[in-house]
Amino acid sequence: MRKAMILLMAALPEAGIAQTLPQPSSFTQQQIFTHWVENRCIGKITDNKSLISDANANANANANANANASAAAWLEVSTLPVEKFQQADAAIAKGLKEPLTGSTHDSYNVLKCTLIANGDGVQKIFNSSKK
């Protein structure tokens, strides 16, 4: 039994390593904005109410009113004006309408959200706040 336990522990070395997740406030403002866009977008591509609740925070709402939502966590630590998030919401809506295909007939919507969040449109919105 002991031998089996040692073999199991050797096969799963990461099981004994504790992981500390970084705080949202440890990211740069650009990373915060990009992650907000990605989380917000993911909330728009699903019908799963639990995922929608987790992913989304309304850019017009007080972040504390929806503190359990992932996008709200990013919004809470952002110093950008709310208008930037409203503009990003429009960029998300536009980007989600763009076709994206791959080697299979899948929807690629999560990939699309990553591409939108890291695309030129969202980066231009962020960069326009630096003036």
Number of C-alpha atoms within 10 A of each C-alpha: 6 7 8 9 10 11 11 11 13 11 10 11 9 10 10 8 8 7 8 6 6 8 9 18 13 10 15 12 17 14 16 23 28 22 21 27 28 25 26 28 29 23 25 19 15 14 9 11 10 10 17 20 15 20 24 24 27 17 20 10 11 13 19 13 11 17 16 15 23 23 29 26 22 24 27 16 18 20 10 16 10 14 13 18 22 14 15 27 19 13 19 23 13 11 19 17 9 9 10 13 12 8 5 7 7 9 12 13 18 16 13 24 23 17 14 24 26 17 15 11 16 24 16 11 17 19 12 10 11 7 4
